[in-house]
Amino acid sequence: MNLTLWIATGLLAAVALVGGLTKAFVPKEKLAVQHGGEWTQDADVGFVRTLGVLEILAAVGLTLPAVLDIAPVMVPVTAICWVLLMAGAMITHGRLGQFMFVLLNSVYLALAVFVAWGRFGPQPFTG
C-alpha cells in the first residue's frame, strides 16, 4: 500500500510540475492555441501564472515533506488542495465542452483522493 501511495503521489507531482512550469513560463498566447489551453484566451495572464505557481508548489508539497520528514502531514493536505484545483479544472473544461480533459482531470482528482485517504488513514508517515 505504501508503494502504491508513493507511485500515485509521484504521478501527481509530475503532472503538477509539468503543468505548473508550462503555465508559469510559456507565454499565454502559446498556451491559448494548444489543445486544452483554450481556457487561457479569456483568462488574465496573472491568473494563469498564479495557477502555474500553485501547481509547482503542489509538486513540492506532495513530495518534499515526506522525503525530508519535515511536516509530512502536508502531503495529504496538499492532495486535498489538488482535489479542489482539479474540481475547478473539470468545471472549466466542462464549460468549454472538452470532456476528454474533464475525464483526465477526474483521474487526477481520484488519485489525489486516494493519496489523501491513504496518508490520513491506513498509511500515514508518522506512527
Secondary structure as UniProt FT lines:
FT   HELIX           2..25
FT   HELIX           28..32
FT   TURN            35..36
FT   HELIX           38..42
FT   HELIX           45..68
FT   TURN            72..73
FT   HELIX           74..95
FT   TURN            96..97
FT   HELIX           99..120
FT   TURN            121..122
//
